[in-house]
């Protein structure tokens, strides 16, 4: 993992990152749906039989599997030295240098390649086009 990415290396990493972030986002939605089903199953006292218990166990197992998969993905992103900012939008920051000063190269799902940057303390609200990079 480089301490800092140049634009070419960051864009190359985006190719690997895109499917990982897409899966993370989809898994996040799946977790919300499973939790809602579990709440409904647990609230439904009429469904206390063996079949209902088996259904709850299946949902809990699915939830556990998804969480473990998400943890592996987040660990991989961290190992690449990339900061995951938001799973829902697939927003990430790559550490980079511009004229010797640290910055973030900023990318999110739906963008073809990295086209934005921001200062370390600015966040997404401070995103600027790469063409404005000093």
N, C-alpha and C positions, 0 to 999 in steps of 0.2 A: 504494500500500500504506500503510495507516495504521500509525503507530508503535505505537499501541495500539488494540485492538478494544474496542468496547462489546458487550454481550451480543447485541443485535439484529444488528449487523454480523457478528459471529462466527457466529451461527446462519444468517445468510444465506449466508456463505461455506461452511458445512457442506454446503449443497446442491450446490455445485460440487466440493467436496472428496470427498464420499462416493464417487462413481464413480471418481475418480482413485485413491483409497486401495484400493478394491476391486480395480481393475486392477493396482495395485502388488502387492497381496497375491497375486493369482492369478499374476502374472508371476514372483514369487519362487518359488512352488511349481513353475512351469514350468521355471525355471532348474535347480532341484534335479533334476527328472526328466530334463532334457536332459543334465546333467552325468553322471548315472548311466548313461544310454544311451551317452554318449561313452566313459566308462570301460570299459563292457562291450565296445563296438566296438573300442577300442584294445587291450584285453586279449585279444581273440579273434584270435590270430595266424593262424587258419585262414581268416579273412576278409580276405585281403590283396589281393584283386583290385580291378579298376576299379570294380565295383559297390559294394564295401565302402568304398572311398575316397570315392566320390560320396556315400554315405550319411553318412560322417563329416563331409564338407564341408557337406552340407545341415544337419546338426545344429549345426555351428559357426556357420553363417550365421544359423540361427534364434536361437541363443544371443546372437549379436551384435545382432540386431534387437531382441530383448527387452531387453537391457541398455541399448541406446540409448533405447528407449521409457521405461524406468524412469528413466533420467537426466533425460529431458525432464520427466517428472512431478515428480521431486524438485526440479528447478530451478523449476518453477511454484509448488510449495508454498513454497519459499524466497522467491520473488519476492513472494508474498502476505504474507510476514513471519510465517509459521507454522512452528513447530518440529516436525518429524517425529520422534517418539520411538521408534516400533516399527512396522515394516511388517506384521508378522504379525497384530497386533491392530488396526492402523489407528489407533494412538494418536498424537494431536497435541496441542500446546499453543498457545494464542493469547495473545500478550502483552496484558495489560489493566491497568487501574488500579482500585484499590478505595480510596476515601478518600485518593486521592493517592499511594498506594504501589503499586509494580508487583507483579503477581501473574500467574499463568497460569490461563486458562480452559481446562479439560481436557475433551477429547472423544475417543471412539473408535468405531470401526465397531460397529454394532449398537445404538447409543444414538440415540434420535429427535432429540434436541437437546442442547445443552450444559446439563448439570445439575451440574457439578462444577468446583471450582477447587482450586488449591494454591499455597503460597508458592513463590518462585523456587527455593529450595534443597530443596524437599520431595520432588518426584517423585510418581509415581503412588501410592506408599504413603501419601503425605500428602493424598490427595484428600479433599475435604470437599464436602458438598452446598452448592449456592449459597445455600440458605436460612441457612446458618451463616456466610455472608460478613459480616464486620464492616465 
